[in-house]
Amino acid sequence: MSTSTDAPGDAIPRDGDNPGIRLARVGGVPVYLSPSWFVIAAIIVLTFGPNVRSAMPQLGAAGAYLVALVYAVLLAISVLCHEAAHAVVARFSGYAVARVVVNLWGGHTAFTTPAPSPGRSALVSVSGPVTNALLALLGWVLLDAVSAGVGWLLLFAWTISNAFVAVFNLLPGLPLDGGFLVDALIWKLTGRRSAGLVAAGWGGRIVTLAGVAWFVVLPLASGDRPSLWTVAWFAFIGAFLWSGASSAIAAGRSLAVLERIPLPAVVRPVTAVPVDGPAGAVLAALQARPGSVPILVDQAGAPCGLVDPQAWQRVAPDQAADAPAAALLLRQPAGWLAPYDARPGATVAPYLAALVENPYGVVVLTDPAGRPVAALTSADVERAGAGEPPGGEPAGT
């Protein structure tokens, strides 16, 4: 089982600040083996070992369990390939990827930025299952080239396992990769990430309940008794799925509150200050329009950046008249400018992703000519979401 983690609220269990043993770097992303992996490896060995011994009694107990251990390692390699695909495609798609971890749950790829768009989210999500499907296809092709024995048994198990991981992860519910595809589809159709998260979260709950029906209810209804091992194993997986799905629903509902905030209720006025003028003009602008966001602009009125508060503190009052305003320039990352939506009923929803991605928590809104007309800050949006009145100092001032 393997999942990616770009949903708000982080629906997937994490490994904390100490993800485990560092194995390598893939595309600049660190790869870790969590100590919890040894638990699932032990379960695989104890489960698969007796089957190997039954199929190949000539190996003996020690040989059979050694083969089972090799299978556990091969399964970990499959998970690594799955997560490496997530990481590589994510980096290509504009995500900041923090790490890849192989753990008790299979593995996860942790992102430090939200999904840039529905299409990119879908691309990242599907890359893992596609990789497992290709590995399964490779194993199937190679089976004819391997003679019967331990090699064939391991290759057959590799093929079946990768096929199962590919299909299982495409089930339409969070926290599985298929859930992120549902999320991306609903997000694209509605324009609201919250709707996608809630729908995919409910999909995860339905998948869990379907598993209960298949593995427990149907056998009981037909007069069979499911094995204790089957019930325990599905309870383990089901708890993971239900928890992830519930977290996604909660995150979607919280996000929906923010998406409904009217844009005019939280935007701040801006004051354009010539970047080639004196630094003292910034102070004069703030005194004239308290609470506004000073924007340094060029001669055409196009925004150049915000005012760096640390640079401002370094300017002595008696030097403000002579110091250039350009010395206070805090250049912004891509996405810090966005067209102002002046339509009635406009909300902050289109700007939330840019606010989260911007390290300064400010998005400057511009008119059709590209001149700054308002500013949106993450602090103001959070206050509005909590029902608090707007106020406080904006970031970057």
Backbone torsions as a table, in degrees:
resi	resn	phi	psi	omega
1	MET	NA	133.5	-176.0
2	SER	-147.6	140.4	-176.4
3	THR	-139.2	158.9	171.4
4	SER	-106.4	161.2	-171.8
5	THR	-133.6	79.3	176.5
6	ASP	-120.4	6.4	-179.8
7	ALA	-77.0	139.6	175.0
8	PRO	-57.1	142.1	-178.5
9	GLY	89.7	-9.1	177.3
10	ASP	50.8	78.0	-173.9
11	ALA	-73.0	-10.8	-175.8
12	ILE	-99.6	137.2	176.4
13	PRO	-58.0	138.1	-178.5
14	ARG	-106.4	174.3	179.9
15	ASP	-105.4	12.8	177.4
16	GLY	75.9	-163.3	-177.0
17	ASP	-78.1	-14.0	179.2
18	ASN	-116.3	86.4	-173.4
19	PRO	-70.2	-13.2	176.3
20	GLY	127.0	-148.8	-175.2
21	ILE	-82.6	124.7	179.4
22	ARG	-79.7	123.2	-176.1
23	LEU	-97.2	-45.1	-174.3
24	ALA	-170.0	-173.6	172.2
25	ARG	-126.5	134.7	177.4
26	VAL	-119.5	112.3	-178.2
27	GLY	60.0	32.5	-179.4
28	GLY	85.4	-1.1	-179.1
29	VAL	-99.7	126.4	178.9
30	PRO	-69.6	141.3	179.7
31	VAL	-115.6	128.9	-176.3
32	TYR	-122.4	151.0	170.7
33	LEU	-109.3	112.6	-178.1
34	SER	-73.9	145.0	174.7
35	PRO	-56.8	-26.9	-180.0
36	SER	-66.7	-18.7	178.3
37	TRP	-62.6	-32.6	-178.6
38	PHE	-64.1	-25.7	176.5
39	VAL	-68.2	-49.7	179.8
40	ILE	-67.8	-31.9	176.8
41	ALA	-63.8	-41.5	178.7
42	ALA	-63.9	-40.5	178.8
43	ILE	-63.6	-42.0	179.0
44	ILE	-62.8	-44.5	-179.6
45	VAL	-62.4	-45.8	-178.9
46	LEU	-67.8	-28.3	179.9
47	THR	-84.9	-45.2	-174.8
48	PHE	-80.9	-29.3	-177.5
49	GLY	-56.3	-51.4	179.0
50	PRO	-60.3	-34.3	178.1
51	ASN	-65.5	-41.1	177.6
52	VAL	-64.3	-41.7	-179.2
53	ARG	-65.4	-36.5	178.6
54	SER	-69.1	-39.0	-178.6
55	ALA	-76.9	-31.3	-177.3
56	MET	-134.0	74.3	-177.5
57	PRO	-61.6	-22.8	-179.2
58	GLN	-65.0	-17.8	-179.5
59	LEU	-75.4	-24.9	-174.7
60	GLY	78.3	172.8	-176.9
61	ALA	-64.3	-46.8	-177.1
62	ALA	-63.2	-43.7	179.9
63	GLY	-64.7	-39.8	-179.4
64	ALA	-64.6	-43.4	-179.8
65	TYR	-72.2	-28.3	174.3
66	LEU	-66.1	-41.8	176.4
67	VAL	-61.8	-40.5	178.3
68	ALA	-62.6	-37.2	177.9
69	LEU	-66.1	-40.4	176.9
70	VAL	-61.3	-39.0	177.9
71	TYR	-63.2	-40.3	178.0
72	ALA	-61.2	-39.7	178.5
73	VAL	-67.3	-41.3	178.5
74	LEU	-62.8	-38.2	178.4
75	LEU	-65.3	-38.8	176.5
76	ALA	-63.2	-37.0	177.6
77	ILE	-64.8	-38.7	176.9
78	SER	-61.1	-43.5	178.9
79	VAL	-63.3	-42.0	178.9
80	LEU	-61.1	-41.8	178.0
81	CYS	-62.8	-42.0	178.2
82	HIS	-59.2	-50.4	-177.2
83	GLU	-71.6	-33.5	176.5
84	ALA	-62.6	-37.0	176.6
85	ALA	-63.3	-44.4	175.9
86	HIS	-56.2	-48.4	-174.0
87	ALA	-64.6	-45.5	-177.1
88	VAL	-66.1	-46.6	-179.9
89	VAL	-66.4	-36.2	179.0
90	ALA	-64.2	-44.9	178.3
91	ARG	-61.0	-41.4	179.2
92	PHE	-65.1	-29.5	-175.5
93	SER	-90.9	1.0	175.4
94	GLY	101.6	6.3	175.1
95	TYR	-78.9	155.8	165.7
96	ALA	-99.3	113.3	-175.7
97	VAL	-96.3	123.9	-176.2
98	ALA	-83.8	-46.6	-176.1
99	ARG	-170.5	164.2	171.2
100	VAL	-118.6	132.7	-177.5
101	VAL	-130.4	130.7	169.4
102	VAL	-98.0	122.9	-172.3
103	ASN	-142.4	-164.9	-178.1
104	LEU	-58.1	-35.1	-175.9
105	TRP	-85.4	-0.6	-175.2
106	GLY	117.3	-74.2	176.9
107	GLY	175.6	166.4	173.6
108	HIS	-153.4	155.6	174.4
109	THR	-112.1	121.3	-175.1
110	ALA	-98.2	127.7	178.4
111	PHE	-107.5	145.1	178.6
112	THR	-102.9	2.7	174.2
113	THR	-131.4	153.5	178.9
114	PRO	-73.9	170.2	179.5
115	ALA	-61.4	126.8	-178.8
116	PRO	-65.9	-33.1	-177.5
117	SER	-161.5	162.6	178.0
118	PRO	-59.5	-42.1	-178.3
119	GLY	-62.8	-43.5	-180.0
120	ARG	-69.7	-36.6	176.9
121	SER	-61.5	-43.2	178.9
122	ALA	-64.2	-41.3	-179.1
123	LEU	-62.4	-45.2	179.1
124	VAL	-64.0	-42.2	-176.2
125	SER	-66.0	-42.3	-175.3
126	VAL	-76.7	-18.0	-175.9
127	SER	-62.7	-35.9	-179.7
128	GLY	-66.2	-56.0	177.8
129	PRO	-58.9	-36.4	178.2
130	VAL	-62.5	-40.2	178.2
131	THR	-61.5	-43.8	178.4
132	ASN	-65.4	-36.9	177.4
133	ALA	-63.4	-39.8	178.0
134	LEU	-67.3	-38.0	177.1
135	LEU	-65.3	-39.4	177.4
136	ALA	-64.2	-41.4	178.3
137	LEU	-63.9	-40.6	177.4
138	LEU	-62.4	-44.7	178.4
139	GLY	-61.5	-40.4	-179.9
140	TRP	-63.9	-40.6	178.9
141	VAL	-65.6	-38.4	-176.4
142	LEU	-77.8	-15.3	-177.5
143	LEU	-59.0	-38.3	-179.5
144	ASP	-68.2	-21.1	-177.9
145	ALA	-90.9	-4.9	-177.4
146	VAL	-111.9	130.4	179.8
147	SER	-74.2	160.5	-179.9
148	ALA	-58.9	145.1	-179.6
149	GLY	143.1	-161.4	-176.9
150	VAL	-62.2	-42.1	-179.4
151	GLY	-60.2	-43.9	-179.6
152	TRP	-65.6	-41.6	-179.4
153	LEU	-62.0	-44.3	179.9
154	LEU	-66.9	-39.6	179.5
155	LEU	-66.8	-38.9	178.0
156	PHE	-64.7	-43.8	178.5
157	ALA	-64.0	-39.9	176.9
158	TRP	-59.3	-45.1	-178.3
159	THR	-63.8	-49.2	-178.8
160	ILE	-63.7	-41.6	-177.7
161	SER	-64.5	-44.8	-179.9
162	ASN	-66.9	-36.7	176.4
163	ALA	-64.1	-41.8	179.6
164	PHE	-64.7	-45.4	-179.3
165	VAL	-60.7	-40.8	179.7
166	ALA	-62.5	-47.4	-177.4
167	VAL	-69.8	-45.6	-177.4
168	PHE	-60.8	-42.8	-177.7
169	ASN	-70.8	-15.3	177.7
170	LEU	-90.7	1.1	175.7
171	LEU	-60.7	139.9	-167.6
172	PRO	-80.9	64.7	176.9
173	GLY	-162.2	141.0	173.8
174	LEU	-70.9	144.3	15.4
175	PRO	-94.1	16.7	-179.5
176	LEU	-78.9	162.5	-179.0
177	ASP	-60.4	-35.9	177.0
178	GLY	-61.3	-30.8	176.3
179	GLY	-65.6	-37.2	176.9
180	PHE	-67.6	-29.4	174.8
181	LEU	-67.7	-41.8	175.2
182	VAL	-62.1	-45.0	177.7
183	ASP	-55.8	-47.7	-177.9
184	ALA	-64.1	-39.7	-179.3
185	LEU	-64.9	-48.9	-179.9
186	ILE	-66.1	-39.2	177.1
187	TRP	-58.5	-44.4	-179.9
188	LYS	-66.1	-42.3	-175.9
189	LEU	-71.7	-36.8	-175.4
190	THR	-99.4	-20.9	-174.3
191	GLY	78.7	6.9	-177.9
192	ARG	-124.7	118.4	178.1
193	ARG	-63.9	-32.4	-178.4
194	SER	-59.9	-41.1	179.5
195	ALA	-63.5	-38.9	178.1
196	GLY	-64.5	-43.5	-179.6
197	LEU	-64.3	-44.0	-179.3
198	VAL	-64.8	-45.1	179.9
199	ALA	-62.6	-44.8	-179.7
200	ALA	-69.4	-32.8	175.6
201	GLY	-64.2	-44.0	176.1
202	TRP	-65.4	-33.4	173.9
203	GLY	-59.7	-40.6	177.5
204	GLY	-63.9	-39.1	177.3
205	ARG	-65.4	-40.2	179.3
206	ILE	-65.5	-40.9	176.9
207	VAL	-60.0	-41.9	179.4
208	THR	-63.7	-46.6	179.7
209	LEU	-65.0	-35.8	176.6
210	ALA	-63.6	-37.3	176.7
211	GLY	-64.7	-40.6	177.0
212	VAL	-61.3	-44.1	-179.9
213	ALA	-63.1	-41.2	-175.9
214	TRP	-72.6	-45.5	-172.6
215	PHE	-89.2	-20.8	-175.1
216	VAL	-121.2	-54.9	-173.0
217	VAL	-67.5	-48.4	-178.1
218	LEU	-61.8	-45.4	176.4
219	PRO	-59.3	-41.3	178.9
220	LEU	-65.2	-39.3	-179.7
221	ALA	-66.5	-29.8	-179.9
222	SER	-89.7	3.9	177.8
223	GLY	91.7	0.9	177.8
224	ASP	-91.8	158.6	176.2
225	ARG	-112.4	113.4	177.1
226	PRO	-61.0	145.2	-178.8
227	SER	-66.7	151.4	177.8
228	LEU	-59.7	-35.6	179.8
229	TRP	-64.5	-42.3	179.2
230	THR	-63.2	-44.3	179.9
231	VAL	-63.4	-44.2	-178.7
232	ALA	-65.7	-42.1	-178.6
233	TRP	-66.0	-42.6	179.8
234	PHE	-71.4	-32.8	176.5
235	ALA	-60.7	-38.1	178.2
236	PHE	-63.4	-49.7	-179.4
237	ILE	-70.3	-41.1	-178.3
238	GLY	-62.4	-38.6	178.6
239	ALA	-64.2	-39.1	177.1
240	PHE	-63.1	-47.2	-178.5
241	LEU	-64.7	-45.2	-177.2
242	TRP	-64.8	-41.2	179.6
243	SER	-63.8	-45.2	179.5
244	GLY	-64.9	-41.3	179.0
245	ALA	-64.3	-42.5	-179.6
246	SER	-65.2	-39.3	178.0
247	SER	-64.5	-38.1	178.6
248	ALA	-65.3	-41.3	178.8
249	ILE	-63.8	-43.8	179.2
250	ALA	-63.0	-41.9	179.1
251	ALA	-64.9	-39.9	179.0
252	GLY	-64.3	-40.6	179.4
253	ARG	-67.1	-38.9	177.2
254	SER	-65.3	-41.1	179.4
255	LEU	-65.8	-34.7	180.0
256	ALA	-62.1	-35.2	177.4
257	VAL	-61.8	-43.0	179.3
258	LEU	-68.5	-39.3	-177.4
259	GLU	-64.2	-24.0	-177.5
260	ARG	-88.4	-2.9	-178.8
261	ILE	-67.3	125.2	178.2
262	PRO	-62.8	134.6	-178.4
263	LEU	-59.7	-44.6	-178.5
264	PRO	-62.5	-20.4	-176.3
265	ALA	-75.9	-17.8	-173.4
266	VAL	-124.6	-8.9	-179.1
267	VAL	-72.5	147.3	176.1
268	ARG	-104.3	150.2	172.8
269	PRO	-70.2	157.6	177.4
270	VAL	-121.1	155.4	175.5
271	THR	-124.9	118.6	-179.9
272	ALA	-80.7	127.3	179.4
273	VAL	-122.1	125.4	-179.6
274	PRO	-58.7	128.8	-178.7
275	VAL	-68.2	-22.9	-179.8
276	ASP	-95.5	9.8	177.8
277	GLY	-94.7	-171.4	-179.6
278	PRO	-79.9	155.2	178.8
279	ALA	-64.7	-28.8	-179.8
280	GLY	-61.0	-22.1	179.5
281	ALA	-65.7	-26.6	178.3
282	VAL	-65.9	-47.5	179.5
283	LEU	-62.9	-41.5	178.9
284	ALA	-62.2	-38.4	-179.8
285	ALA	-66.8	-41.5	180.0
286	LEU	-67.7	-36.8	178.5
287	GLN	-69.0	-32.4	-179.8
288	ALA	-76.2	-33.4	-178.2
289	ARG	-132.7	78.0	-179.8
290	PRO	-57.4	138.9	179.1
291	GLY	85.6	-7.6	178.9
292	SER	-80.1	164.7	179.0
293	VAL	-104.5	115.1	178.1
294	PRO	-73.4	129.8	179.5
295	ILE	-118.7	124.1	175.6
296	LEU	-79.0	127.1	-175.9
297	VAL	-124.9	158.5	177.8
298	ASP	-86.3	-173.5	-175.8
299	GLN	-64.5	-24.1	179.0
300	ALA	-87.4	-2.1	-178.5
301	GLY	87.6	4.5	179.0
302	ALA	-79.0	137.1	-177.8
303	PRO	-68.1	135.2	178.0
304	CYS	-102.2	-31.2	-178.3
305	GLY	165.7	178.9	177.4
306	LEU	-88.7	177.3	176.0
307	VAL	-91.6	127.4	179.1
308	ASP	-75.4	114.4	-177.5
309	PRO	-63.6	-33.2	179.5
310	GLN	-69.5	-40.2	177.0
311	ALA	-65.5	-36.2	180.0
312	TRP	-64.1	-38.8	-179.6
313	GLN	-67.4	-24.3	-179.1
314	ARG	-81.8	-9.6	-179.2
315	VAL	-89.7	118.1	177.7
316	ALA	-69.6	146.5	-178.7
317	PRO	-54.2	-37.6	-178.6
318	ASP	-76.7	-7.6	178.8
319	GLN	-102.1	-9.6	-173.6
320	ALA	-61.3	-31.8	-178.4
321	ALA	-70.6	-27.6	-176.3
322	ASP	-101.4	-28.4	-178.0
323	ALA	-67.7	138.6	-179.7
324	PRO	-75.0	143.5	177.0
325	ALA	-63.1	-26.2	179.3
326	ALA	-60.7	-25.1	179.2
327	ALA	-69.4	-15.9	-179.3
328	LEU	-97.5	2.4	-173.1
329	LEU	-67.3	126.9	174.4
330	LEU	-112.0	97.6	-176.7
331	ARG	-67.3	144.8	-173.8
332	GLN	-105.8	154.0	175.8
333	PRO	-74.4	170.5	178.3
334	ALA	-58.6	143.3	178.0
335	GLY	93.4	5.0	-177.8
336	TRP	-81.7	-11.5	176.5
337	LEU	-111.0	141.7	178.2
338	ALA	-150.3	146.8	178.4
339	PRO	-64.7	138.9	179.0
340	TYR	-77.8	127.4	179.3
341	ASP	-90.2	102.2	-175.8
342	ALA	-91.8	5.8	-178.3
343	ARG	-70.7	146.9	174.9
344	PRO	-60.1	138.4	-179.8
345	GLY	84.1	5.0	178.9
346	ALA	-63.5	141.4	179.5
347	THR	-121.0	178.1	-179.2
348	VAL	-83.5	-4.2	-173.9
349	ALA	-50.6	-45.8	-177.4
350	PRO	-66.4	-14.1	-173.4
351	TYR	-105.5	-4.7	-172.8
352	LEU	-64.0	-43.5	-179.3
353	ALA	-61.5	-42.4	179.5
354	ALA	-65.1	-36.6	178.0
355	LEU	-64.2	-42.6	-178.8
356	VAL	-67.2	-39.8	-176.7
357	GLU	-73.9	-28.2	-177.1
358	ASN	-75.2	122.2	-177.8
359	PRO	-64.7	-18.9	179.5
360	TYR	-97.8	-4.6	175.6
361	GLY	65.4	33.6	-179.8
362	VAL	-134.4	132.4	171.1
363	VAL	-121.8	124.0	-179.9
364	VAL	-92.8	127.9	-178.2
365	LEU	-97.0	136.6	-172.8
366	THR	-120.5	157.7	175.4
367	ASP	-85.5	177.4	-178.9
368	PRO	-57.5	-24.2	179.4
369	ALA	-84.9	-2.6	179.5
370	GLY	87.9	9.2	179.3
371	ARG	-88.7	143.9	-179.2
372	PRO	-70.5	133.1	-179.5
373	VAL	-124.5	-18.1	-179.6
374	ALA	-164.6	168.0	177.9
375	ALA	-137.0	145.2	179.3
376	LEU	-120.6	128.5	-179.5
377	THR	-117.4	147.2	179.4
378	SER	-64.1	-33.5	179.8
379	ALA	-63.6	-42.3	179.6
380	ASP	-66.7	-39.2	179.3
381	VAL	-65.8	-41.3	178.7
382	GLU	-64.1	-40.3	178.0
383	ARG	-63.9	-41.4	179.3
384	ALA	-65.7	-38.4	178.7
385	GLY	-65.0	-29.4	179.0
386	ALA	-89.0	1.6	179.7
387	GLY	79.8	16.7	179.8
388	GLU	-94.2	152.9	178.3
389	PRO	-70.6	150.0	178.8
390	PRO	-66.4	155.4	179.4
391	GLY	158.9	-175.7	-179.3
392	GLY	90.0	171.3	-179.4
393	GLU	-84.7	130.8	177.3
394	PRO	-70.0	154.8	178.2
395	ALA	-68.8	153.6	175.2
396	GLY	78.3	19.3	177.4
397	THR	-133.5	NA	NA
